[in-house]
Every structure is written in C-alpha cells, then in structure tokens.
Amino acid sequence: MARRPQELLHLLTRAERLSARRVQSVLDEFDCSIEAWRVLDLLSDGEGHHMTALADHAFLPAPSLTKLIDQLVDQNLVFRRVDPADRRRVLVQLTPRGTRRRQRLSRAVLADWGESEPVLAGDDEEQLKTLLDLLAGALEGNGNVTTARVERAVGRAR
C-alpha cells in the first residue's frame, strides 16, 4: 500500500522537474528565471515581504536571493524600503513596472498550461494540492502524515 520513500521522492522530483522545465520554457521568452517569477508572484499581494520570506518562497539561499533582488531593483521591477515595524529589516515591494511584468508572466504561464488538456480534473487537482500540502507540513515538522489525516483530506477534496 505505502510506497517506499525512494519511490515517492523519485515521483515528486520527476513531476517538479518536468513542471519547472515547462514553466521555464515560457519564462525564457521574457528572460526571466523561475526564482524571479516566484519572487514577483509573492510580492504581487502588495504587502511587501522580508528577505527571509522571499528566500523561502523562491527556494533560494540568502546570498542568491540578495543577488536576484539587486537584479530586479536594477530592472526597476522591485524596490526596497525599511520596515516601519522593525527598522533593522528591509521590505521588498513591486514597482508599477514589476506589477505589469508579473501580470504578463502569469498570463503567459497560465496560457501555456491551459493549451494542453488538463491531466487532472478539478477535483483531482484539489486532492493533489491537499495531499502535497499535508506531506510538506509533515516533512517540515508541523504534524505527521497518518492514514486517517490523508483519508480525511481526500474526502474533503472530493
């Protein structure tokens, strides 16, 4: 019933790499990396985010994120400002140009993903998201993945 961890890791890695390759092929038309796209996407909520949150979201170590943010600042896509709640920290926000760029990128990625017949129907996609979220939470130490939790999640997703 349960797969060996190696099998699960292989399947997850394969799906992630194929997905990333597909998204990157669209982003290449805009000379944009997946990491930059992730940063722009997180910043699109207009809240402004600390470097730590951006690094976590983009899956980048702090020095690499700093270099990426420097590039995005040079392109006038983001700006830094001092966090009014903690003057020792910096918040990053989108510029108007960055907002427009993020919208164009998102439209292009969505159009590409929409061109092919969806592999997962709506309910299956929600079920997969729920299961992946449960797995990620368990691996981060936020809980254990148990058969009962998975069955409840699958039941909610149906």
N, C-alpha and C positions, 0 to 999 in steps of 0.2 A: 504494500500500500504506500508506505513512505519511500521516497527516493533517497538514495544516498546523497550526502551533501555535495559530492563531486558532480553528480548529475544535475542537481539544481543549480549549482554555480555555473556549470557549463551552459545550461539553457538560458539563465539570466544574462550571462556575459554575451552570448551569441545574439540574443534579442537586443541588448543595449548597443552592441557594436553595429549591427545592421541598421538599427534606428538612427544612430548617430551618423552613420555614413550617408543615409538618405537625407537627413536634415542638412548635413554639411554640404551636400551637393547643391542644395537650394541656396544656402548661405554664401557659397563660393561666388555666386553671381553678384553678391553685394560686398564681396571682400570682407566677410565677417566670420569670426570663429564661433563655435558653439558656446564657448565660455562667455564671449562678449554678448551673444544673444541672450544667454541666461541672465547676465547682469542687467541688460536693458529691460528684460521682461520683469525681473523682480522690482526694478525701480519704477516700472510703469504704474504702480499703485499710487505714486505721488507722495508717499510718506517720507522718503529719504531713508537710507539704511546705512548702518555702520559697516565698516570693512569686514568685521567678523561674519556678519550675516551674509554679505556678498560672497565672501570666500566659501562659506558653507554651501550656498546656493549654486555657485559656479563650480564647485568641487575643485578649488584651486588652493594651493598653499599661499600664505600671506604675501611673500615676495613676488610671486607670479601675479597675484591679484593687483598689487600695487603697480606693477609694470602695465598691466592691462588698463587700469583706471587712468594712469598717466596718458596712455594712447587715446583713450576715449575723451579725456579732457582736451588733448591736442586736436581732436577731431570736432570739438565743440558739441559733443553728444551728452556729456555729463559735467557737473561741477561739484566741487567740494565746498562744504561750509562747516563751521564749528557747530557742534551740537549744543543748543542753548541749555539743555538739561545737564550736560557734563562737558565743560569747555575743554577737557583734555581729549575728547573724542571728535572724530570727523564724521559727518554725514555726507553721503553721496546722493545726488538727485539728477534727474534727467533735465536737460535743456529742452526748449521747444523743438530744436532740431533733432535731439535724441528721441523725443516722443514721436515725431513724424517717422524717423528711421525705424523705430521699434514697430510701429504700425505697419510699415511696408514689409518688414521682415516677417512679421506674424501672418500677414495676408498671404505672402508667398509660400510660407511653410504650410499653412492650412490648405492652400490651393493644391499644393503638391500631394499632400496626404489625402485630399479629397478626390484626386484624379483616379486613384485605383479603388476598386471595390473594397469596402471595409472588410478586414479579416474578422473582426469581432463585431457582432451586433451590439446595439446599445446596452442591453443588459449584461452581456458578456464583458464588455469593456468596463462597466462599472464594477462588476465582480472582480475582474483582474486588478483594477485600481485598489479596491478594498483589500484584497489579499496581499498585494505588494506593499501597501501601507502597513498592514499588520506585520508582515515579515520585517520590514525596515524598522518598525518600532521595537520589535522583539530583539533584533540584532543591535539596536542602539542601547538596549538595556531597559526599555520602557515597559517591558512585560514579556511574557512567554507566549509563544505561539502554541496553543493547545488545539486539539481536535475540536473541542467544544467551541472555542472562540472562532475558529475558522468556519465551522458549520453555521454558527450564528451570523457571521459576516456574509457567507454565501447566501444564506436565507434572506438577509436584508437586501442583498444586491439583486436578487431575482425579481 
